[in-house]
Amino acid sequence: MIILKKSFFRLLLAIILTQATICILEARPISYPNSWTVMQQYNWEKTTVHIHYSPNAKNSIGFLGAYYEKEKDRLYSLQWNHLIFRKNQKKSQSNLYSKIHLGRLNKEISQTNVFHSAFNLSYDWETRKHFLLYAAEVEYTDDIGLKSTTFHQKARIGIAPYVAPYGKLHTWVMLQFEHHPDDSDSDNHFILTPMLRFFKGDYLCEIGLNSNNQILFNSIIRF
């Protein structure tokens, strides 16, 4: 059994590294004009798939679907991402994005569909060696007889152990901090996740293990 677990882990790692080596992409919500992006996220809370089209360099619109592990709820929504501003300097770049989604949340327990929305502001600053990100989000759910608003925030700090030339494999070591003060489980109020990011060309993947012993795995493909 131990040998099988080790073999599975090695196979998973090989797949991730293979994707990275065929995969300079940044985990940004807007791509180059007239392009499509497929984003997948898996963490302690939910599995998310986001498919969107960028008609220009400042906007993208698409479908966002999510499955919440604990509640077994399903989200189906439309999301609009907008670049509010971008500042390019000689050795760095900073961006401020807004993200809005509107949709329906399929509640497993009550077997009802309720209105769900979220508004997110995200700021990042990076050089070829350092990375900083902060994001804050407010979610609203109009449940039957109960309207709820929840707040979430996330921060990341990252460093590249080497500076890769254009077209080569890029690697980042990152630490993510999450704050979910409205979560019903107090163990999820503060979560730390060390992770590795690999990207090359139009492919990106991230893998980490957070402080409540759950795996994080994200991937992005652009075309």
N, C-alpha and C positions, 0 to 999 in steps of 0.2 A: 504493500500500500504506500509506504514512504517513497519507494522508487517511482511508483506511478505519479505521485504528487510532484516529485522533483521533475519528472519528465514533462508533466503538464505545464509546470511553471516555466521550464526552459522553452517549451514550444510556444507558450504565450509571449515570452520575451522575444523569441525569434520573430514571431509575427509582427510585433510592435516595431522592432528594429527594421524589419524588411519594409513595412509600410513607410517608416520614416525615411529610409534610404531611397525609395522610389518617389517619396513625398517631398525663396525665403517667404514663408507664409506667416502672417500674424493673426492671432485669434480675435479678429475684428468683425463687427456685425455687418459691415458693408464691404463689398468687393469692388473690382474694377468695372467700368460701365459695360452693360449688356452681358453680364455673366451670372451664373447660378452658383449657389453654395448649399451644401448639405452639411449640417452640423448635428452631431450626436453627443449627448451628455448622459453619464450614469454616475450617480452619487448616492449617499445615504438616504436621500429623500425621495428621488424620482428618477425615471428614465425619460429623456426628452429627445425629440427629433424636430429639427427646424430646417425647413427648405425655403430658400428665398431667392428672389431675383433682384439684381441691382441695375436699374435703368440708367443710373448715373453714379458719380463718385460720392454723392451725398445722401443717397436714399436706397433703401431696399425694402421690399414687401414680400411676405410669404406666409406659409402655413406653419403653425407651431402645435405639436402634439406632445402630451406628457402623460405618464402613468405614475401615480403616487403609490409607493410600495406599501406604506402602512395602512392607508385608508382604502386602497384598491380603487381610487377614483381615477377618471380619465378626463383629460382636458383637450378640447379641440378649439383652436382660435386662429385669428389672423394677426400678424405682427408687422408693425412698421418701425424700422430703424432709421435714424436720422443723424447725420454728422452735423453737430452744432457749430463747432469750429475745429480747426487744425492749425497748429503752429509748427512750422519747420525751421529748425536752426541748423547750424553747421554740423553739429555732432549729435543732435537729438531731435525727437519729434514728440508732440503732445496732442491729444485728441479728447474731445468731449462729445459723447453720444447720448441720445435719448432713445428709449425703446418703449413702445406701447403695444400691448396686445389686448384684444377683445374677443371673447368666445363663450363657449358653454362648457360647464363642468358637470360630468356625469357622476353623480354621487352613488356609490355602491350600496351603502347602508339603506338610504331612503328610496333608492331607485328613481331618482328625480334628476332633471337637468336644470341647472341654475346658471345665472349670468356670472361670469368671472372676468376680471380685468386686472391689468398691472401697468404701472408706470415706473421706468427705471432710468436713472442717470448714471453714466459710467465715464470716468476720467482715467486716462493712462498717460504715462510719460516713459520714454525709453531711449536708450542709446544702444549701440551694438554690444554693450557689456552689461548694462543695468536696466531693470524694468520695475515700474511701480504702477499699481492700479487700485482704484477705489470705486465701488459701485454701491448705490443705495436704491432700494425698490420698495414700493408700496403696492400691496395686492388687495383687491376688493372682491368679495363674494356676496351676492344677493341671494342667500338661501331662504327657504320657506320660513317666514316668521323670524328670520335672524339675518341681519346684515353685519358682516364682519370686515374689518380692515386690519391687515397685518403688515409689519415693517421688517425688512431684512437689509443687512449690509454685509459687504465683503471687501477684503483688501488683500492684495498680493504684493510680494516683493520677490524679485528674481535676479539671478546673476548667471552670466554665460561663462563656463569654465574655460572656453577658448572662443576666439573670434573667427568664425568660418568665412571664407570668401563666398561671393555670390554663386548660387547654384549647388553649393555643397550642403552636407547635413549640419543643421544647427541644433545645439543642445542647450537647454536651460535647466537650472536647478531653482525651484521655486518653493515658497512657503505661503500658504493661503490661510487667512483668518476669516471665519464667518461668525456673524452675530444674528441670532434669531430670537429676540426677546419675547415674541408672542407664541412660540411653539409650546404645545401642551406638555411636551416631554422636556424637563429641565436639563437633561443630559445633552440636548441639542441646542441649548442657548448659545454656547461658545464651542466652536469646532476649529481645530487646527489640522491642516493637511499639508505635509511635505510632499512634493511631487517632482516628476521629471517631464519636461516638454521636449519633443523632437519635431522638427519640421524641415521640409525641403520642397521647393517647387510649390505645387498646389495641394500638398498634403500635410496635415498636422495631427499629432496625437499627444495626449497627456495621460500619465498614470501616477496614482498616488494612493496613500493609505491614511485615512483621517483618524482623529483622536478617539472616535467611537468605534474603531476597528471595522470600518466599512471601506470598500475600494472605491476610488474615483477613476473613471476612464472616460476621456473625451476624445473626439476625432472630428476633423473637418476636411472636406474635399471641395475644391472649387473648379469650375469648368465653364 
